[in-house]
Amino acid sequence: MKRYETTAPTFEQLRPMKAATSPTFPIYPKLVDTLVNTAVHPDPTAAHVLATCSGYAYSDEQTVAMIAARLGLADNHCVRISQDVDAMFICSTAYVLQSRCGRVAILCYRGTEPANFINWLTDTDVTPEKISLPAAGGGPPFAVHAGFYRNVRATRFEVVTALQRALRGESILAEGGSMPHPLEALYVTGHSLGAAMAAMMGTMLVMEEAYAPIADRLRAVYAYGQPMIGNSALAEACRKHKFLGRQVFRYIYGHDVVAELPPTASGDFAHFGREFRYEDGRWAESDKPTAQMSNLLELPGAAAAFVAHQLRWLRNLPFQHSIYDHEPQHYVSALTPAGVRSEFGD
């Protein structure tokens, strides 16, 4: 287990030589109040902020802290928790962000790194693993994606320890001391594999009684380009749950193929939570969740869509499935509200 800590840079440091003449940060001056006080989700500010954090979770703790500061979490505390066990297909990375006042925390999971072979093995390790969720009614165990479940459990105890500190009004940093306020609002998020881990961790937090103090502060799970994490029985139980059925938000950009995985050839999988799709320049809530891909022959076409987008005379070809649409920058761009600056301040 590896644990890394950092504190975000100041706004003056983020805008060298321009701080006085071009005060473009923070993007959201009252972000903490928004995340604490927003009663109705999905919220456009939260969706944009969490998509941006999810995209930069592919980097390091200094970058994540810096981006969160630009967005509005000035002087935030950030902890990166990682565990890698190649032979067990474990490549788990979680970030816990804490606002300088202590009122807000964001748990953000890193997704599949394109050049990380173990990450890809994690994604394809779909062999069902049985889990019991006490709050689901005490019925038979549910089948979940073994790779996703294993990676959440790998870093869970350190994540929960950090959130416990936040609940007590302490800094998540080892030597950070006390904070002005205890935790009031928690958000869980991620992109791709990170989205699957976010959905899995959100399910654990609200379904296991031991985590009730944390679940009481959990406002929403925002997942971007999320694959399915469990069987249809799990999805049905989650859809009926008062939190998981209404406060889990899945965003799908265009024809992102990952939302249809694992395919039917891998077994029974299904989505839960509210689904929003971006097509024709707008986000719209889906009437029913995206189903599994039924034909594996469609996967090569999804990869071909990436190549086609790099060639101007092929760019407008219609692809039913696309790995190009899975890229996190598309989610960040499409979820940036009109008139709101980017994370670069422009």
Secondary structure, 3 states (H helix, E strand, C coil): CEEEEEECCCHHHHCCCCCCCCCCCCCCCCHHHHHHHCCCCCCHHHHHHHHHHHHHCCCCHHHHHHHHHHHCCCCCEEEEEEEEEHHHCEEEEEEEEECCCCCEEEEEECCCCCCCHHHHHHHHCCCEEEECCHHHCCCCCEEEEHHHHHHHHHHHHHHHHHHHHHHCCECCCCCCCECCCCCCEEEEEEECHHHHHHHHHHHHHHHCHHHHHHHCCEEEEEEECCCCCECHHHHHHHHHCCCCCCCEEEEEECCEHHHHCCCHHHCCCECCCEEEEEECCEEEECCCCCCCCCCCCHHHHHHHHHHHHCCCCCCCCCCCCECHHHCHHHHHHHCCCCCCCCCCCC
